[in-house]
């Protein structure tokens, strides 16, 4: 009676792409005039850790909750692991382990009972794995959930979610309320999930965490994805800013091909360099710079620029 | 273990304490009350009831019924404790379905699992209804124990003398009063209270449906409880107004509480046992026992189904 495993196990929407875990096309969620999602499109490949960034109210949580059937979209289509998010929501949730940003576990249960309940209710759950993860978090499972601190409850919820052997993990603010040591453990568990062949969607405000664990990241603003960043590529990009001794009218034509000129006024220059710096360093040495500063590009700069551009 | 069974276990774990305490209350209360009744001679209440004659219109049955053991035992069904326990269970469980879980933030984790909303509704509903059946059964058991374990003092009819040739019997006024102890079960058999018990269940089921209906579209449990109690009170006031004057009698068609008639059902069972379970009163379009029960059950089912549909289709807001 009322079983959830009644659907066939072959995704009917395999046309989305073999290597794609999540494909969302033009998802809109409107509340009257308010556009919580305004044509949000995103693709997450299998076995990648994908970051989701954005200011408060950008639509990150709404996007995730729409994918998982908590909210009905105004329009749009989405597939997870080949399953239609809006027509086969239960099958989708069999493929997903989701940690909500503000989710609570049943307060009347003891920690161990909560782990057992959620491990039993999910087809991919395992009490043993949940207990192992809880042990890594040094969690006291004999305590009732209602008597746990916010951080302890977060650890418990993480143990529930990370223990599920689903192909797709969605973590919404997983490190909120956690101390630095536990944060590091969470990031390590995310890395292990990737090593185990799983895909992770990691929504966070903490840019350093995204940089640390993610392969790619999307920046959302005003209900849309405004930029997708390849973080491996980003790590090879450097920003060079400098002040010339004198005005250099032919400067632009002299630039090596690896350098992208971002800003130039009479004496000030800002450039982005992708790839090895050897050639660029030679070229820089031949110029008459008064001051020169070289630094790797950080996600922070991309993030700020995208939000600034969106506002403009 | 199936998801459904797991959910049943969860809902039972959340509600067993309330169920246990209400059950104990509903088992002991009618038992103790019937014992109290058995200590009094009912004829002693006659002058008291005579003073209440003015308010008889508010009673579903003639006040004289309350000088009989079936009538006075049946007053159990009007006791505030009984109504309170039933409503507390129905409102607390019903309001928990959606707005309670959403407010606590637990709905988010629950629906993140591969669980359909209709499964949640069904498991929740089953536990709530079984709990309600248990509560009214406990009340019935308490009534049964009260009836079976108590005896009452019955004044035997005075001896008579028969006037020769006329055949007229005249009580002997100077004869000593003879009393005897009689089991209460002989005067108020438990069968009389089966229909009122089912009627009580139907009342609880209606309030459960009402509470689920409000809960299904809300995210604040306090508001769900407020709306349910508010609706109940409005229905109660309408019921009282309908009784107060013939001009307002039509209001009774707009209040479902008019279908909670335990005293009338007892009277009907005593007077006309053969038709006591009819849907209509014979030869009329006035509801009878089964009719009253059906009205409340139908209202409960309609509200439950409507609430389920709303819950299955609505957006679940993020935890507060």
Interface residues (C-beta under 8 A of the other chain):
Chain A: X1 X2 X3 X4 X61 X65 X68 X69 X70 X71 X72 X90 X91 X93 X94 X96 X97 X98 X100 X101 X102 X103 X104 X105 X106 X107 X108 X109 X117 X118 X120 X121 X122 X123 X157 X160
Chain B: X1 X2 X3 X4 X6 X7 X10 X13 X14 X104 X105 X106 X108 X109 X111 X112 X113 X114 X115 X116 X118 X119 X122 X123 X313 X315 X316 X318 X319
